[in-house]
């Protein structure tokens, strides 16, 4: 395999960080999770699924742990990011059932990238920014992702 793609566009994520990250990152901190009172990190180590250069496709619907994964791959020089700026959710949501049958959903923590970049409220800006064009018959984001992958293979 010469290159690989990770599709994070249109994915809001739900704790995809620890397991999939270990497929692409040999070892190190993948994400910092900050609450009001504590800060913890998630680390990975082990065998890689591939050492091939990666291209991650993101857009405004990429949120939460999908953003954390893309940020880790970028910060650890494992991937080039292509697409549009992500949602900027960058938070961990918790749902607690209430005694009368309802539920309370709240933000319990925020994701911070390995390099200390806060994702919440900001999102990730791709290295190659390419907007979707709903009127076009070609997928320009896919074309740029392929071009980026080809440039990574040559380097």
C-alpha positions as a printed NumPy array, in Angstrom:
array([[  0.   ,   0.   ,   0.   ],
       [  1.492,   3.319,  -1.029],
       [ -1.004,   5.618,   0.697],
       [ -4.183,   5.391,   2.731],
       [ -7.259,   7.566,   3.23 ],
       [ -9.168,   8.154,   6.454],
       [-12.689,   9.442,   5.905],
       [-13.702,  11.719,   8.775],
       [-16.025,  13.925,   6.764],
       [-19.679,  13.549,   7.732],
       [-18.722,  11.715,  10.929],
       [-19.636,  13.183,  14.288],
       [-17.599,  10.518,  16.051],
       [-18.044,   8.665,  19.286],
       [-14.828,   7.683,  20.982],
       [-13.076,   6.551,  17.823],
       [ -9.821,   7.935,  19.147],
       [ -8.183,   5.128,  21.124],
       [ -8.691,   2.135,  18.861],
       [ -8.399,   3.533,  15.305],
       [ -5.571,   5.881,  16.269],
       [ -3.474,   2.886,  17.242],
       [ -3.818,   1.607,  13.685],
       [ -1.981,   4.651,  12.349],
       [  0.119,   6.02 ,  15.243],
       [  2.902,   3.797,  16.557],
       [  3.084,   5.38 ,  20.003],
       [  2.459,   8.594,  21.861],
       [ -0.252,  10.879,  23.135],
       [ -3.313,  10.914,  20.911],
       [ -5.504,  13.381,  22.8  ],
       [ -5.75 ,  15.318,  26.034],
       [ -9.178,  15.368,  27.655],
       [ -9.753,  18.366,  29.931],
       [-12.555,  18.672,  32.479],
       [-13.073,  21.513,  34.934],
       [-10.912,  19.768,  37.517],
       [ -8.674,  17.251,  35.73 ],
       [ -6.696,  16.638,  32.606],
       [ -6.013,  13.151,  31.266],
       [ -4.296,  11.898,  28.162],
       [ -4.976,   8.923,  25.939],
       [ -1.863,   7.121,  24.739],
       [ -1.414,   4.469,  22.066],
       [  1.305,   1.977,  21.273],
       [  1.571,  -1.151,  19.203],
       [  1.733,  -2.418,  15.682],
       [  0.569,  -0.198,  12.86 ],
       [ -1.92 ,  -1.303,  10.227],
       [  0.147,   0.7  ,   7.745],
       [  3.103,   3.037,   7.693],
       [  1.919,   4.493,   4.385],
       [  1.328,   8.25 ,   4.261],
       [ -2.249,   9.154,   5.184],
       [ -4.719,  11.706,   3.88 ],
       [ -7.684,  12.584,   6.117],
       [-10.761,  14.091,   4.477],
       [-12.723,  16.409,   6.811],
       [-15.562,  18.917,   6.555],
       [-17.928,  20.992,   8.68 ],
       [-19.7  ,  17.826,   9.851],
       [-16.52 ,  16.274,  11.268],
       [-16.951,  16.627,  15.03 ],
       [-15.957,  15.392,  18.468],
       [-13.628,  12.421,  18.568],
       [-13.348,  12.405,  14.758],
       [-11.776,  15.871,  15.103],
       [ -9.497,  14.581,  17.858],
       [ -8.316,  11.732,  15.629],
       [ -7.654,  14.06 ,  12.68 ],
       [ -5.765,  16.474,  14.972],
       [ -3.618,  13.659,  16.374],
       [ -2.742,  12.362,  12.912],
       [ -1.838,  15.91 ,  11.846],
       [  0.125,  16.823,  14.981],
       [  2.111,  13.597,  14.932],
       [  3.004,  14.063,  11.236],
       [  1.06 ,  10.989,  10.18 ],
       [ -1.446,  12.65 ,   7.857],
       [ -2.238,  15.569,   5.61 ],
       [ -5.697,  17.046,   6.237],
       [ -7.864,  17.907,   3.195],
       [-11.349,  19.429,   2.97 ],
       [-12.992,  22.23 ,   4.925],
       [-12.738,  23.39 ,   8.543],
       [-14.284,  20.922,  10.975],
       [-17.275,  21.643,  13.22 ],
       [-15.24 ,  22.65 ,  16.263],
       [-17.286,  20.56 ,  18.669],
       [-14.208,  19.023,  20.28 ],
       [-16.146,  18.001,  23.342],
       [-17.194,  14.918,  25.262],
       [-20.944,  14.706,  25.838],
       [-22.508,  12.726,  28.679],
       [-26.166,  11.743,  28.966],
       [-27.598,  10.964,  32.407],
       [-31.074,   9.474,  32.803],
       [-33.421,  11.28 ,  35.189],
       [-35.816,   9.558,  37.602],
       [-38.957,  10.758,  35.805],
       [-37.883,   9.279,  32.442],
       [-36.144,  12.279,  30.954],
       [-32.438,  12.756,  30.484],
       [-29.811,  15.427,  30.954],
       [-27.094,  15.844,  28.349],
       [-24.083,  17.999,  29.085],
       [-20.509,  18.664,  28.064],
       [-18.203,  16.845,  30.473],
       [-14.823,  17.538,  28.869],
       [-13.036,  19.127,  25.934],
       [-10.505,  17.597,  23.529],
       [ -7.058,  19.154,  23.072],
       [ -4.679,  17.934,  20.359],
       [ -1.249,  16.428,  21.18 ],
       [  0.381,  19.77 ,  20.339],
       [ -1.952,  21.626,  22.732],
       [ -4.389,  22.939,  20.099],
       [ -7.914,  23.378,  21.533],
       [-10.5  ,  21.981,  19.108],
       [-13.724,  23.186,  20.79 ],
       [-15.185,  26.311,  19.23 ],
       [-12.427,  26.491,  16.617],
       [-12.257,  23.264,  14.618],
       [ -9.353,  22.068,  12.509],
       [ -8.29 ,  23.898,   9.394],
       [ -7.068,  21.56 ,   6.665],
       [ -3.651,  21.967,   5.039],
       [ -5.452,  21.816,   1.677],
       [ -8.748,  23.69 ,   1.931],
       [-11.243,  22.552,  -0.7  ],
       [-14.949,  23.351,  -0.511],
       [-17.641,  20.987,  -1.746],
       [-19.393,  22.159,  -4.913],
       [-22.879,  20.691,  -5.091],
       [-23.274,  21.918,  -8.68 ],
       [-20.177,  20.167,  -9.985],
       [-20.153,  16.712, -11.533],
       [-16.684,  16.028, -10.116],
       [-15.662,  15.581,  -6.496],
       [-12.984,  18.243,  -6.128],
       [-12.221,  17.242,  -2.518],
       [-11.506,  13.684,  -3.616],
       [ -9.326,  14.946,  -6.481],
       [ -7.262,  17.125,  -4.113],
       [ -7.01 ,  14.247,  -1.615],
       [ -5.633,  11.986,  -4.366],
       [ -3.219,  14.704,  -5.54 ],
       [ -2.06 ,  15.188,  -1.934],
       [ -1.57 ,  11.443,  -1.51 ],
       [  0.47 ,  11.302,  -4.728],
       [  2.675,  14.156,  -3.519],
       [  3.264,  12.33 ,  -0.205],
       [  4.377,   9.205,  -2.058],
       [  6.92 ,  11.183,  -4.1  ],
       [  8.45 ,  12.79 ,  -1.002]])
